[in-house]
Amino acid sequence: MADASPLIAAVMPAYNAAAFLEEAVRSIMAQTFREWELIIVDDCSTDATQEIAARLAAEDSRITVIRNDVNRRSGGSRNAGIKRISPSVRYVATMDADDRCRPERFRRQFEFMDKHPECFVCGSSIAIIDERGEILAERSYPVGSEHILKHFCAGNCFAHPTTMFRREVFGDLSYDASHRCDDYDLLFRLLETRSGDNLPEILLDYRLSPSQQKAVYLKETLLDSMRIQRPRLFMRRFFRIANLFGWLAEAVLYLLPGSVVYTLFRWKYFRRPQNPQPEDTQK
C-alpha cells in the first residue's frame, strides 16, 4: 500500500512489545491523515516484536522496521528512527509501542501546527487505559505557550507519546539516552528558546501498567526529573515561586519508601477529575 510522499513520520521504539505492538501500529494505519510513514525501531527485543513488526511492514509499505545492534533504550531508539525519516517529512510524531492513537490525531496536530508556525511541539490530552485497553481516567495538560513555560519546572506539561515536533527541531537537538526522563530533558532544551502548545482534546490512549520502565524505576525517574529541573528553577523563562516549593516537595517524596511513591503515582494517574486544572501537569 502506498500513498503520496509522507509529511509526518511517526517514530516508535519497541522493546519486547509483542503484547501491544500490533494494536499500536494499526491505530496509526487507521489515521484519517494518510501522508505518513512509520519507523519501528526494535531495540534488541527477545520476544516476537521483530516478527510482528515485519508482518505489519509487509502489509503496508509506509512502515519501515529497523533493529538496533545494541539496546539503546527509548531515547537512543528514537534518535535512530529520526535519522531514517524521508526527505519530504515536515513533522515528527512520537509514539510508544503500547499506546493507541485516536484516528484524528495526525490530522488535528498537522492542521494546528501549519496554522501556528511559532509552535515547535504540539501535544494533547490523553485517556489512560489499562493492559486490557479499558479506560481508567482522562488527563488534560496546560494549553497556551506562556502557561506551559511557567509550569514546566513543576513537571512535564506534555504527554510525550502525544507530541509532534517540527522536523527542524532535530537538526539542533536529540534525545539524551543517559536520562530516564529523556523526553522531559529534550522538551526543556527545546523550550529554552522556542515554544509549544497542547490541544485540549484527547488524541491518544496512554497505556499504564506496572511493567513500564517509569513505574519499575519510579524513584530513579523522580531523581532524574529533579536533576533536570534544578538548573532551570531560577531561569526567567521558567521561574515561578510555586515551582521552588514543588521541587522541595519532590525531594521529600524521594525519601519515602518506593511502595509509597508508587501508590501516589497510581493515585495521580487513576483519579478522574471533573474539571482538570492547568496545574495538573506531571506526566
C-alpha positions, 0 to 999 in steps of 0.5 A: 500500500502506498500513498503520496510522499509522507509529511509526518513520520511517526517514530516508535521504539519497541522493546519486547512489545509483542503484547501491544505492538500490533494494536499500536501500529494499526491505530496509526494505519487507521489515521484519517491523515494518510501522508505518513510513514512509520519507523519501528525501531526494535531495540534488541527485543527477545520476544516476537516484536521483530516478527510482528513488526515485519508482518505489519511492514509487509502489509503496508509499505509506509512502515519501515522496521529497523533493529538496533545492534545494541539496546539503546533504550527509548531515547537512543531508539528514537534518535535512530528512527529520526535519522531514517525519516524521508526527505519530504517529512515536515513533522515528527510524531512520537509514539510508544509501542503500547499506546493507541492513537485516536484516528484524528490525531495526525490530522488535528496536530498537522492542521494546528501546527501549519496554522501556528508556525511559532509552535515547535511541539504540539501535544494533547490530552490523553485517556489512560487505559489499562493492559486490557485497553479499558479506560481508567481516567482522562488527563488534560495538560496546560494549553497556551505557550506562556502557561506551559513555560511557567509550569514546566519546572513543576513537571512535564506539561506534555504527554510525550507519546502525544507530541509532534515536533517540527522536523527542524527541531532535530537538526539542533537537538536529540534525545539524551539516552543517559536520562530516564526522563529523556523526553522531559530533558529534550522538551526543556532544551527545546523550550529554552528558546522556542515554544509549544502548545497542547490541544485540549482534546484527547488524541491518544490512549496512554497505556499504564501498567506496572511493567513500564520502565517509569513505574519499575524505576519510579524513584530513579525517574523522580531523581532524574526529573529533579536533576533536570529541573534544578538548573532551570528553577531560577531561569526567567523563562521558567521561574515561578515561586510555586515551582521552588516549593514543588521541587522541595516537595519532590525531594521529600517524596524521594525519601519515602519508601518506593511502595509509597511513591508508587501508590501516589503515582497510581493515585495521580494517574487513576483519579478522574477529575471533573474539571482538570486544572492547568496545574495538573501537569506531571506526566 
